[in-house]
Amino acid sequence: MGSSSIASNRWMFEKMDGFDLSPNSNSDNEEEGVHVLAVDDSLADRKVIERLLKISSCKVTAVDSGWRALKLLGLLDDEEDKSSSSSSASSSSAGFDVLKVDLIMTDYCMPGMTGYELLKKIKESTTFREIPVVIMSSENVMARIDRCLEEGAEDFIVKPVKLSDVKRIRDYMASREVRSLQNQEERSRSNINKRKLQESFDLSLSSSPPSISTYQSRSPSLTPSPPSLSSSSPPCSPSSLDSPTRRLK
C-alpha cells in the first residue's frame, strides 16, 4: 500500500502541468538554445524548473545557492569564496569555468544569499548586468516584487512555476535576440555608410580642380600695372600750358 502511494506521487510529479517531466522524457528533443542558469535551494523546485526549461528548448545549468551561482559566473572574490565554502562544501570542491548564460532564474528565499542579493551582485557586474534576471517566489508580496523590479529584475514569477511562464520568458528571449540582431545590423549599416561618405569626401578632395589662389600663384598677373610716373617724354612747361592761344593775322 505504501509503495503504491509513493509511486503514484512520483507519477503525479513527473506529469505535472500536463507534461511528462520524467528524466528521459525530452532527451531526444533538447536543443542548446537559450542558456539559463537556474538557482533554487529546493531540489524538487529545481528539478521542475529544469525540466520545464528543457521542454522549451533551453539549455539549463541548475545550482542550489546564490554563492554557487556567483562562483560559476566568476563573480566571487577570494574573501567571498572562503566564506561561501563553509556554507556550501560542494561548490568549493569543484573547479568551474566561467559560464556564458543568456538568462538567470533565481528563487527569492534562499539561505546564505537571497535571490534579491544575487540580483544586486549581478547588476553591479560589468560583465553580466545586461543579462535578464527573473525572480521566483512562493509568496506574492507586492513590496518584494517592486523592490526586485526596481533593482533591475526582468520579471517576477509566483511559484509554482508553470510551463506557460517558461514559454513566455522563452518568447521574450527570442524577441530580445531578434532586436539585438537588428541593432547590430543597423550599427553595421551605419558604419558602412559613414565609411562610404568619408571615402567619397576624400575622393572629391583629390579630384577637385585647383583653387583660384593656386592659379594666381602659378600664372603671371593679368591686372595691368599703373603707368610709371617717370616718363621719357619731356614734361610740359608751365608757360605753354598757361599762355593763351595766338591768332595769326
C-alpha positions as YAML, in Angstrom:
chain: A
units: angstrom
residues:
- id: 1
  name: MET
  ca: [0.00, 0.00, 0.00]
- id: 2
  name: GLY
  ca: [2.76, 2.43, 0.96]
- id: 3
  name: SER
  ca: [4.87, 1.62, -2.10]
- id: 4
  name: SER
  ca: [1.94, 2.18, -4.47]
- id: 5
  name: SER
  ca: [1.23, 5.57, -2.86]
- id: 6
  name: ILE
  ca: [4.85, 6.64, -3.33]
- id: 7
  name: ALA
  ca: [4.78, 5.51, -6.96]
- id: 8
  name: SER
  ca: [1.54, 7.45, -7.52]
- id: 9
  name: ASN
  ca: [3.00, 10.64, -6.05]
- id: 10
  name: ARG
  ca: [6.10, 10.22, -8.17]
- id: 11
  name: TRP
  ca: [3.95, 9.76, -11.30]
- id: 12
  name: MET
  ca: [1.97, 12.94, -10.45]
- id: 13
  name: PHE
  ca: [5.22, 14.85, -10.00]
- id: 14
  name: GLU
  ca: [6.55, 13.67, -13.35]
- id: 15
  name: LYS
  ca: [3.23, 14.51, -15.10]
- id: 16
  name: MET
  ca: [2.92, 17.96, -13.55]
- id: 17
  name: ASP
  ca: [1.14, 20.60, -15.63]
- id: 18
  name: GLY
  ca: [0.11, 18.01, -18.18]
- id: 19
  name: PHE
  ca: [3.64, 17.33, -19.44]
- id: 20
  name: ASP
  ca: [5.95, 14.43, -18.92]
- id: 21
  name: LEU
  ca: [8.78, 15.57, -16.63]
- id: 22
  name: SER
  ca: [10.50, 12.22, -16.23]
- id: 23
  name: PRO
  ca: [14.30, 12.26, -16.67]
- id: 24
  name: ASN
  ca: [14.23, 10.76, -20.18]
- id: 25
  name: SER
  ca: [11.04, 12.45, -21.45]
- id: 26
  name: ASN
  ca: [12.74, 15.03, -23.62]
- id: 27
  name: SER
  ca: [16.26, 13.77, -24.14]
- id: 28
  name: ASP
  ca: [15.79, 13.41, -27.87]
- id: 29
  name: ASN
  ca: [14.36, 16.91, -28.43]
- id: 30
  name: GLU
  ca: [16.72, 19.01, -26.34]
- id: 31
  name: GLU
  ca: [18.28, 21.89, -28.19]
- id: 32
  name: GLU
  ca: [21.07, 24.06, -26.98]
- id: 33
  name: GLY
  ca: [19.24, 27.36, -27.44]
- id: 34
  name: VAL
  ca: [18.95, 29.95, -24.70]
- id: 35
  name: HIS
  ca: [21.29, 29.07, -21.82]
- id: 36
  name: VAL
  ca: [19.52, 29.55, -18.47]
- id: 37
  name: LEU
  ca: [21.17, 29.50, -15.04]
- id: 38
  name: ALA
  ca: [18.51, 28.27, -12.59]
- id: 39
  name: VAL
  ca: [19.15, 28.93, -8.87]
- id: 40
  name: ASP
  ca: [16.97, 27.30, -6.19]
- id: 41
  name: ASP
  ca: [17.78, 25.66, -2.86]
- id: 42
  name: SER
  ca: [14.78, 23.31, -3.19]
- id: 43
  name: LEU
  ca: [15.69, 20.17, -5.08]
- id: 44
  name: ALA
  ca: [12.08, 19.49, -6.12]
- id: 45
  name: ASP
  ca: [11.56, 23.03, -7.45]
- id: 46
  name: ARG
  ca: [14.93, 22.96, -9.17]
- id: 47
  name: LYS
  ca: [14.07, 19.72, -10.99]
- id: 48
  name: VAL
  ca: [10.70, 21.06, -12.13]
- id: 49
  name: ILE
  ca: [12.23, 24.30, -13.44]
- id: 50
  name: GLU
  ca: [14.99, 22.38, -15.18]
- id: 51
  name: ARG
  ca: [12.54, 20.07, -16.97]
- id: 52
  name: LEU
  ca: [10.22, 22.93, -17.98]
- id: 53
  name: LEU
  ca: [13.13, 24.85, -19.45]
- id: 54
  name: LYS
  ca: [14.36, 21.84, -21.38]
- id: 55
  name: ILE
  ca: [10.85, 21.24, -22.74]
- id: 56
  name: SER
  ca: [11.02, 24.84, -24.02]
- id: 57
  name: SER
  ca: [14.28, 24.05, -25.85]
- id: 58
  name: CYS
  ca: [16.56, 25.80, -23.37]
- id: 59
  name: LYS
  ca: [19.95, 24.70, -22.15]
- id: 60
  name: VAL
  ca: [19.95, 24.63, -18.35]
- id: 61
  name: THR
  ca: [22.56, 24.82, -15.61]
- id: 62
  name: ALA
  ca: [20.95, 24.34, -12.19]
- id: 63
  name: VAL
  ca: [22.61, 25.21, -8.87]
- id: 64
  name: ASP
  ca: [21.41, 25.22, -5.26]
- id: 65
  name: SER
  ca: [22.65, 28.57, -3.92]
- id: 66
  name: GLY
  ca: [23.45, 32.14, -4.82]
- id: 67
  name: TRP
  ca: [27.10, 31.62, -3.82]
- id: 68
  name: ARG
  ca: [27.39, 28.72, -6.22]
- id: 69
  name: ALA
  ca: [25.84, 30.80, -8.98]
- id: 70
  name: LEU
  ca: [28.32, 33.62, -8.40]
- id: 71
  name: LYS
  ca: [31.16, 31.11, -8.45]
- id: 72
  name: LEU
  ca: [30.00, 29.76, -11.81]
- id: 73
  name: LEU
  ca: [29.77, 33.30, -13.17]
- id: 74
  name: GLY
  ca: [33.24, 34.17, -11.89]
- id: 75
  name: LEU
  ca: [31.89, 36.97, -9.65]
- id: 76
  name: LEU
  ca: [33.34, 35.76, -6.34]
- id: 77
  name: ASP
  ca: [36.48, 37.34, -4.97]
- id: 78
  name: ASP
  ca: [38.85, 35.39, -2.67]
- id: 79
  name: GLU
  ca: [37.26, 36.50, 0.62]
- id: 80
  name: GLU
  ca: [33.73, 35.74, -0.51]
- id: 81
  name: ASP
  ca: [34.89, 32.40, -1.87]
- id: 82
  name: LYS
  ca: [36.31, 31.43, 1.54]
- id: 83
  name: SER
  ca: [33.15, 32.50, 3.35]
- id: 84
  name: SER
  ca: [30.93, 30.60, 0.93]
- id: 85
  name: SER
  ca: [32.96, 27.39, 1.19]
- id: 86
  name: SER
  ca: [31.82, 26.86, 4.76]
- id: 87
  name: SER
  ca: [28.14, 27.01, 3.79]
- id: 88
  name: SER
  ca: [28.45, 25.07, 0.54]
- id: 89
  name: ALA
  ca: [31.18, 22.47, 0.60]
- id: 90
  name: SER
  ca: [30.28, 21.08, -2.81]
- id: 91
  name: SER
  ca: [30.77, 24.44, -4.51]
- id: 92
  name: SER
  ca: [34.25, 24.91, -3.09]
- id: 93
  name: SER
  ca: [35.45, 21.49, -4.13]
- id: 94
  name: ALA
  ca: [34.66, 21.84, -7.83]
- id: 95
  name: GLY
  ca: [36.60, 23.98, -10.24]
- id: 96
  name: PHE
  ca: [34.35, 25.81, -12.69]
- id: 97
  name: ASP
  ca: [34.96, 27.70, -15.86]
- id: 98
  name: VAL
  ca: [33.10, 30.98, -16.17]
- id: 99
  name: LEU
  ca: [29.67, 30.35, -17.65]
- id: 100
  name: LYS
  ca: [28.21, 32.24, -20.56]
- id: 101
  name: VAL
  ca: [24.48, 32.48, -19.87]
- id: 102
  name: ASP
  ca: [21.59, 34.27, -21.55]
- id: 103
  name: LEU
  ca: [19.14, 34.29, -18.62]
- id: 104
  name: ILE
  ca: [19.22, 33.80, -14.86]
- id: 105
  name: MET
  ca: [16.24, 32.48, -12.89]
- id: 106
  name: THR
  ca: [16.59, 32.53, -9.11]
- id: 107
  name: ASP
  ca: [14.44, 31.79, -6.10]
- id: 108
  name: TYR
  ca: [13.93, 34.70, -3.72]
- id: 109
  name: CYS
  ca: [14.14, 32.95, -0.33]
- id: 110
  name: MET
  ca: [17.40, 31.01, -0.04]
- id: 111
  name: PRO
  ca: [19.79, 30.52, 2.88]
- id: 112
  name: GLY
  ca: [23.14, 32.30, 2.78]
- id: 113
  name: MET
  ca: [22.24, 34.63, -0.06]
- id: 114
  name: THR
  ca: [18.75, 35.62, -1.11]
- id: 115
  name: GLY
  ca: [17.67, 36.00, -4.70]
- id: 116
  name: TYR
  ca: [17.48, 39.76, -4.19]
- id: 117
  name: GLU
  ca: [21.11, 39.86, -3.04]
- id: 118
  name: LEU
  ca: [22.13, 37.72, -6.01]
- id: 119
  name: LEU
  ca: [20.26, 40.12, -8.30]
- id: 120
  name: LYS
  ca: [22.17, 43.09, -6.87]
- id: 121
  name: LYS
  ca: [25.50, 41.31, -7.34]
- id: 122
  name: ILE
  ca: [24.71, 40.55, -10.96]
- id: 123
  name: LYS
  ca: [23.56, 44.09, -11.75]
- id: 124
  name: GLU
  ca: [26.73, 45.50, -10.14]
- id: 125
  name: SER
  ca: [28.84, 43.39, -12.52]
- id: 126
  name: THR
  ca: [30.06, 44.99, -15.73]
- id: 127
  name: THR
  ca: [30.03, 41.60, -17.45]
- id: 128
  name: PHE
  ca: [26.56, 40.29, -16.53]
- id: 129
  name: ARG
  ca: [24.49, 43.38, -15.70]
- id: 130
  name: GLU
  ca: [22.79, 43.22, -19.12]
- id: 131
  name: ILE
  ca: [21.73, 39.59, -18.54]
- id: 132
  name: PRO
  ca: [17.99, 39.34, -17.75]
- id: 133
  name: VAL
  ca: [17.21, 38.08, -14.23]
- id: 134
  name: VAL
  ca: [13.86, 36.52, -13.29]
- id: 135
  name: ILE
  ca: [12.93, 36.20, -9.61]
- id: 136
  name: MET
  ca: [10.74, 33.31, -8.38]
- id: 137
  name: SER
  ca: [8.91, 33.18, -5.05]
- id: 138
  name: SER
  ca: [6.13, 31.20, -3.39]
- id: 139
  name: GLU
  ca: [4.92, 34.40, -1.69]
- id: 140
  name: ASN
  ca: [3.08, 37.08, -3.65]
- id: 141
  name: VAL
  ca: [4.32, 40.12, -1.73]
- id: 142
  name: MET
  ca: [3.98, 43.39, -3.64]
- id: 143
  name: ALA
  ca: [6.74, 45.17, -1.71]
- id: 144
  name: ARG
  ca: [9.12, 42.33, -2.54]
- id: 145
  name: ILE
  ca: [8.08, 42.34, -6.21]
- id: 146
  name: ASP
  ca: [8.50, 46.13, -6.51]
- id: 147
  name: ARG
  ca: [11.92, 46.04, -4.85]
- id: 148
  name: CYS
  ca: [13.20, 43.38, -7.25]
- id: 149
  name: LEU
  ca: [11.81, 45.13, -10.32]
- id: 150
  name: GLU
  ca: [13.31, 48.46, -9.23]
- id: 151
  name: GLU
  ca: [16.68, 46.76, -8.77]
- id: 152
  name: GLY
  ca: [16.58, 45.56, -12.39]
- id: 153
  name: ALA
  ca: [14.77, 42.20, -12.40]
- id: 154
  name: GLU
  ca: [13.16, 41.41, -15.74]
- id: 155
  name: ASP
  ca: [10.19, 39.55, -14.27]
- id: 156
  name: PHE
  ca: [8.78, 38.13, -11.04]
- id: 157
  name: ILE
  ca: [7.11, 34.71, -11.11]
- id: 158
  name: VAL
  ca: [4.94, 33.36, -8.29]
- id: 159
  name: LYS
  ca: [5.51, 29.65, -7.67]
- id: 160
  name: PRO
  ca: [4.66, 27.04, -8.70]
- id: 161
  name: VAL
  ca: [6.34, 27.83, -11.99]
- id: 162
  name: LYS
  ca: [4.19, 26.75, -14.93]
- id: 163
  name: LEU
  ca: [5.08, 25.87, -18.48]
- id: 164
  name: SER
  ca: [3.23, 29.00, -19.66]
- id: 165
  name: ASP
  ca: [5.61, 31.11, -17.54]
- id: 166
  name: VAL
  ca: [8.65, 29.48, -19.09]
- id: 167
  name: LYS
  ca: [7.27, 29.79, -22.62]
- id: 168
  name: ARG
  ca: [6.53, 33.46, -22.04]
- id: 169
  name: ILE
  ca: [10.13, 34.01, -20.93]
- id: 170
  name: ARG
  ca: [11.38, 31.97, -23.89]
- id: 171
  name: ASP
  ca: [9.36, 34.12, -26.31]
- id: 172
  name: TYR
  ca: [10.73, 37.26, -24.67]
- id: 173
  name: MET
  ca: [14.30, 35.98, -25.07]
- id: 174
  name: ALA
  ca: [13.63, 35.16, -28.74]
- id: 175
  name: SER
  ca: [12.31, 38.67, -29.43]
- id: 176
  name: ARG
  ca: [15.21, 40.13, -27.48]
- id: 177
  name: GLU
  ca: [17.64, 38.20, -29.66]
- id: 178
  name: VAL
  ca: [15.89, 39.47, -32.79]
- id: 179
  name: ARG
  ca: [16.11, 43.07, -31.55]
- id: 180
  name: SER
  ca: [19.77, 42.58, -30.75]
- id: 181
  name: LEU
  ca: [20.47, 41.28, -34.26]
- id: 182
  name: GLN
  ca: [18.53, 44.18, -35.78]
- id: 183
  name: ASN
  ca: [20.53, 46.68, -33.72]
- id: 184
  name: GLN
  ca: [23.77, 45.04, -34.83]
- id: 185
  name: GLU
  ca: [22.69, 45.23, -38.47]
- id: 186
  name: GLU
  ca: [21.72, 48.90, -38.09]
- id: 187
  name: ARG
  ca: [25.07, 49.71, -36.48]
- id: 188
  name: SER
  ca: [26.85, 47.81, -39.25]
- id: 189
  name: ARG
  ca: [24.94, 49.68, -41.96]
- id: 190
  name: SER
  ca: [25.62, 52.98, -40.22]
- id: 191
  name: ASN
  ca: [29.34, 52.25, -40.08]
- id: 192
  name: ILE
  ca: [29.34, 51.27, -43.77]
- id: 193
  name: ASN
  ca: [27.52, 54.49, -44.73]
- id: 194
  name: LYS
  ca: [29.95, 56.58, -42.70]
- id: 195
  name: ARG
  ca: [32.89, 54.86, -44.35]
- id: 196
  name: LYS
  ca: [31.41, 55.40, -47.83]
- id: 197
  name: LEU
  ca: [30.78, 59.08, -47.09]
- id: 198
  name: GLN
  ca: [34.34, 59.51, -45.90]
- id: 199
  name: GLU
  ca: [35.72, 57.77, -48.98]
- id: 200
  name: SER
  ca: [33.54, 59.92, -51.24]
- id: 201
  name: PHE
  ca: [34.68, 63.06, -49.47]
- id: 202
  name: ASP
  ca: [38.35, 62.07, -49.77]
- id: 203
  name: LEU
  ca: [37.86, 61.27, -53.46]
- id: 204
  name: SER
  ca: [36.21, 64.64, -54.13]
- id: 205
  name: LEU
  ca: [39.12, 66.41, -52.48]
- id: 206
  name: SER
  ca: [41.69, 64.56, -54.57]
- id: 207
  name: SER
  ca: [39.85, 65.16, -57.90]
- id: 208
  name: SER
  ca: [38.72, 68.78, -57.39]
- id: 209
  name: PRO
  ca: [40.41, 71.49, -59.62]
- id: 210
  name: PRO
  ca: [42.95, 73.86, -58.06]
- id: 211
  name: SER
  ca: [41.56, 76.92, -56.38]
- id: 212
  name: ILE
  ca: [41.82, 80.48, -57.76]
- id: 213
  name: SER
  ca: [44.55, 81.31, -55.33]
- id: 214
  name: THR
  ca: [46.54, 78.41, -56.74]
- id: 215
  name: TYR
  ca: [46.14, 79.76, -60.29]
- id: 216
  name: GLN
  ca: [47.20, 83.25, -59.24]
- id: 217
  name: SER
  ca: [50.30, 81.95, -57.55]
- id: 218
  name: ARG
  ca: [51.32, 79.98, -60.66]
- id: 219
  name: SER
  ca: [50.36, 82.42, -63.59]
- id: 220
  name: PRO
  ca: [51.56, 85.97, -64.22]
- id: 221
  name: SER
  ca: [49.38, 88.74, -63.06]
- id: 222
  name: LEU
  ca: [46.71, 89.79, -65.56]
- id: 223
  name: THR
  ca: [45.97, 93.10, -63.89]
- id: 224
  name: PRO
  ca: [47.60, 95.98, -65.81]
- id: 225
  name: SER
  ca: [50.10, 97.88, -63.79]
- id: 226
  name: PRO
  ca: [49.55, 101.64, -63.41]
- id: 227
  name: PRO
  ca: [51.72, 103.87, -65.60]
- id: 228
  name: SER
  ca: [55.01, 104.92, -64.20]
- id: 229
  name: LEU
  ca: [55.38, 108.50, -63.03]
- id: 230
  name: SER
  ca: [58.83, 108.74, -64.61]
- id: 231
  name: SER
  ca: [58.11, 109.20, -68.34]
- id: 232
  name: SER
  ca: [60.67, 109.59, -71.15]
- id: 233
  name: SER
  ca: [58.77, 112.45, -72.78]
- id: 234
  name: PRO
  ca: [59.70, 115.88, -71.58]
- id: 235
  name: PRO
  ca: [57.32, 117.48, -69.22]
- id: 236
  name: CYS
  ca: [55.12, 120.29, -70.32]
- id: 237
  name: SER
  ca: [56.38, 123.73, -69.46]
- id: 238
  name: PRO
  ca: [54.17, 125.92, -67.38]
- id: 239
  name: SER
  ca: [54.27, 128.71, -69.97]
- id: 240
  name: SER
  ca: [52.89, 126.59, -72.73]
- id: 241
  name: LEU
  ca: [50.11, 125.47, -70.53]
- id: 242
  name: ASP
  ca: [49.19, 128.84, -69.15]
- id: 243
  name: SER
  ca: [49.72, 131.17, -72.25]
- id: 244
  name: PRO
  ca: [46.61, 131.97, -74.41]
- id: 245
  name: THR
  ca: [46.40, 130.80, -77.95]
- id: 246
  name: ARG
  ca: [47.57, 133.39, -80.56]
- id: 247
  name: ARG
  ca: [45.73, 134.01, -83.81]
- id: 248
  name: LEU
  ca: [47.58, 134.53, -86.99]
- id: 249
  name: LYS
  ca: [46.88, 137.81, -88.59]
...
